[in-house]
Amino acid sequence: GEAAAVRARFPEARIVYLVRDPVERFWSQYCMILRRHPEPEPEALATVRDFMARSTGDAHSAMVSVVRRWRLGDDDACFGLYFFDDLKTDAVDLRRRIVGFLGGDPDRGGEAIAPDHNRKATQAKIAMAPEVRDYLVEHFAGEIRQAATELGGPALAWQKKYGL
């Protein structure tokens, strides 16, 4: 596949992969699209299902298969797996770890933009209705379980969070 070809061509390249709870990741993509193309009832389950049917949400939320394609085993020193959860809880530490992994000096630079900067923080967010949440949890249940088993870390909390 493409990942194997890139890894073969650039064996020393550092791959940084930031994974996110698939329900939250899908909802973020959905809300981003709605900012550009508003729907009359964005919080309705029927609207979400329709969007799911015509979007790339599943492919973008299939993080376990992406990790399998890009990582050359558990001890792959050129593959850095990071969690979006860490961006939310300690953006400074996450930035330090990623910069260090890439071979940079984690103590240098970064003053221009704070690591936890979010240019969209003030924009209104669409609330996820309980029936939409239930639908998305059911839809991504297999991915959430696989992530907990294969990726560990914060992915274990996703499984608990959704009662899986």
FENBELWO-V831366 format. One record per helix or strand of 3 or more residues. SS is the DSSP state (hx for helix, st for strand). FROM is the first residue (numbers start at 1). TO is the last residue. Records with the same first field share a line. If there is no record, write none. Layout:
SS = FROM-TO + FROM-TO
//
This chain:
hx = 2-9 + 22-36 + 45-54 + 57-61 + 63-70 + 84-89 + 91-101 + 130-150 + 154-161
st = 15-19 + 79-83
//
